[in-house]
Amino acid sequence: MSHAKIESINGSPALVVDGKPFPPMAMTARFDQPDYIQKLGESHLRVFFLMTNTNWLRPGRDYLNQDGVRCHEEGGMEAFVKNAEILLSRIPDAYMIVRIGLHPPISWMEENPEELITYQDGTHEPAVLESEVHKDEVPGMYSFASEKWREDAKRALRDFCDEADTLPFADRIIGYFLAAGGTSEWYPVNAICDREKKKYGDFSPSFIKFYGGFLKKRYGSVEKLKKAWKKEEVSFENPDIPNVEDQYYLFVEEGIMDAMKYYESAERILGKSIDMDGGKPANLGVFLNMEDYRYVADFYDAFHEATADAINYFAKFLKDRYEGKVVGAFYGSYGCTDYYNSSTTTSTLSILDSGYVDFLAAPGVYNNREPGGCVAQREMQDSFRLRGQMFVAEEDSRTHLEDAFYRDAMGLYDIRDSIITLKRDFARILCEDIYAWWFDQHEKGGRYKHQAIYELFQRQEEIAAYAYTLDRRKKNEIAFIYDQESCHTVSCYTNTLMLDYYRTSELARIGAPVDYYFHNDCGREDMPDYKLYVCMNVFTLTDEERDELIKKARKTHAVVLWLYAPGFINPDKDPVMSNENIEDLTGFKTGRMDHTCSPRFKITNLTHPAVRYAEEDFRYGYIDRDVHSNVWLENVILPAYMNPGFYIDDPDADVLGTYCEMGLPAYALKEMDGWTSVYCAPQILRAQLLASLAEYAGCHLYNKQDDIIYANENFVAIHAACKGIHTIYFKESCSPYEVYEKRYYGHNVKKLDLNMRMGDTMMFLVSPKADKKI
């Protein structure tokens, strides 16, 4: 029987099967084109994810269609066996990870309505629940907190495993990938707060029970719960569910944007007040009123934890059953998601720290994927690496072989467009040191059905295999720090702007590679030290968490950049929300504007070395690039605004920039005791200012031209943002070897000028320890 596990190979986690590491080139595909599968095998792909269902959901049946023709619907095991046999007939030494759906059948939902997400009026919402291998019109969405669903689904999973273990090819099954919810990605297909219908949930007995247990674990006693919620009539057995009005802050931008439509100048407002959102008791602009409405954030934290707990439940069953199989699931979306209704954001660490899951996965976000752009990831993957686990990207990279819609939406019109973007995305996977499967999910299949793509995959397999023989320890100098707990204290769009669109538009263009962590890891001894820390959304921090962040910065006299409202919320303080909380963390005295205002600012101290790449008269503080979806054809960036707005009111600060509209300090630097604090009061700091600050902190920049750069100690990859001469600056003298062309671009050089078209992708092996060229 094959034995699979995740273990450290040359300093970083890897999938290892029977003692052999398998680099990040897996595939999820359909199996109705055996010749296509064979070509993928000839490209040296060996790890395949096979999508199927349990027999509980799909037992298999014969039926007459609407034309009276006798048809057969395959059962879950039947479909798996058929696909596995096709795969192994063409690639006998392939390994399989079973992507197994845990959905209940419609009959179960009809028989167990109390296990469905339930609204305040006792109703359920019919919906369509589907994945690539099933589609059902259901009477309501099953609750991930349902113990009955968990028990019945585990029984179905056990039955599947019992039969799978007896198959003649059982030794080729190396793991299970748990799938549930919408598109298998563990989100409910119903909105938990439906503003149009004025319905809110979840009042199902299963979730109420889970919610109470969650609160007991968080607060310990009813007395502490009452104090935190400022409610006397509350208990663990009957916790409050927030109504629609209490959740106003989630979508506060709708009111703000409605008012801004009538905003013509600072002196003239027609029809509505631009501060119309200020009078709601449950919010302070985009922030939840954590003084009096903390229970709203607690509710959503529990809602997301219930999903994570369900994943852990099934993963534990598999880990207890098997010693040598890997287990994974979709979870942890900080991009391309609803941070509230989707229930897969704020409990990533609960899963990673459970010890039952080897990897979590998510597709890249669907913005700006065309040539010249980049595919941003949804997770903080270096927090996975610290724990010896892997983040796996679902590389559903489109190609020019798609239908007309995707060809145009993705900007992929010919084989060159496909090759350069596949090279770009592979470079991200390899340099950021995560795992990936490529995903051909279309019903017709054939997304990668082209000889040039087969040859590319084969070459990338060779590159990845060689990369795994080198020292894989990361030595990046910049860390981006994120916070799970803060997500449910601000509006959906604020999260989207700072955690999704910002990563999509700016972070790959700094000119230097970066690592991604949750702030919780700053207290770990095994977290590496960095020269620059960028704290993205650390709005909610306890006293202990603040101390850990500053202690980490002092360790190497690092530079720390804070964005928007760092530490504004401190559950250990009274008041919970205050400007003083920001000062306690950042060292900056701050002021606040409790109305809608512009975040745009200009650099006013152009001689300071921390802003050396700033442009005079350029307006900063917002995303000024085109950020657009390649799937949903709509505008995704709202007009730039802040509510509330913050400014620096500190005579000891070195002011670098001021707001264009208000004339108040917006960007400043201050030397602290053993570290340097930099505060950007708007939500966004553009790539050129990030690059300036990185160089000020002593970080190396590989590129200064807004190109997409992926790099580690062994490779440097560039994806050209435009046509022209593009320059790479190496850390040290090297002999850059382009891995696709298989040729040197000089010897003992520190700088390389390249004549490139927009979207061209080049990847250089630069490690001086490489003893051969692949």
DAQUIZI-V802821 format. One line per field, one symbol per residue. psi: psi as a letter, one per 20 degrees, with the letter a starting at -180 (. if undefined). burial: I if it has 16 or more other C-alpha atoms within 10 Angstrom, else O. A space follows every 10 residues. Layout:
psi->???
burial->???
This chain:
psi->pqoqrprpok jqqqppplip qormmrpprr kjnhhggghh hijjpipppp prrriggnip qqrpaijjpp rppqrghggg gggghgghhh nhkqqpponp pkqqrghghh imhijqpprh jjrqoqrpoq aijqpqoqir pqpiiohggg ghhhghgggg ggghiiqikh iiojrqoppr apkjjkqqiq phonhgilqq apjqhghggg gghghhhghg qhghghghil phmqrhhmqq pprghijhhh khhggghghh hjohriiopp gqpikhiijp hiqnciqpni gikhhggggh ghghhhgghg ghghhgghhh gphkqqprrp qmojqlroif hikkgjkghh ghihjiphqq qqqrrkqlir pibroqrirn hihghhjkrq pppomlprri jrrhghgghi koirhggggh hhgghhhggg hilrrqqqon iqhhrjhkmp hhhghggghh ggggghhiir ojpqkqippp prpghihjir qghgggghhf hghghghijh jqqqqpqqhh iiiphiprqr hppooglmho prgghghggh ggghhjlrpp pppelpjhpo iiroqhpqhh hgghghippq rqolrprpip rqpimiipii khjqppiqpr jroirooqqj gonrpiprqp rqorqqrpmo iiqnphqqpg gijqphprqp panjrppppo hrhppqhhhg gghghhijqp phqkjjrppp qaihqpqpop irpappppoq hrprnpoohh ilqqlrqlqi qpppoqqpip pqpppipiip irp.
burial->OOIIIIIIIO OIIIIIIOOO IIIIIIIIII IOOIOIIIII IIIIIIIIII IIIIIIIIOI OOOOOOOOOO OOOIIIIIII IOIIOIIIOI IOOIIIIIII IIIIIOOIIO OOIIIIIIIO OOIIIOOOII IOIIOOOIII IIIIIIOOII OIIIOIIIOI IOOIOOOOII OIIIIIIIII IIIIIIIIII IIIOOOOOII IIIIIIIIII IIOIIIOOOO OOOOIOOIIO OOOOIIOOII IIIIOIIIII IIIOOIIOII OOIOOOOOOO OOOIIOIIOO OIIIIIIIII IIIIIIIIII IIIIIIIIII IIOIIIOIIO OOOIIIIIII IIIIIIIIII IIIIIIIIIO IIOOOIIIII IIIIIIIIII IIIIIIIIII IIIIIIOIII IIIIIIIIII IIOOOIIOII IIIOOIIIII IIIIIIIIII IIIIIIIIII IOOOIIIIIO OOIIIIIIII IIIIIOIIOI IIOIOIIIII IIIIIIIIII IIIIIIIIII IIIIIIIIII IIIIIIIIII IIOOOOOOII IIIIIIIIII IOOOIIOIII IIIIOOIIII IIIIIIIIII IOOOOIIIII IIIOIIIIII IIOIIIIIII IIIIIIOOOI IIIIOOOOII IIIOOOIIII OOOOOIIOOO IIIIIIIIII OOIIIIIIII OOOIIIIIII OOOOIIIIII IIIIIIIIII IIIIIIIOII IIIIIIIIII IIIIIIIIII IIOOOIIIII OOOIIIIIII OOOOIOOOOO IOOOOIIIII IIIIIIIOOO OOOI
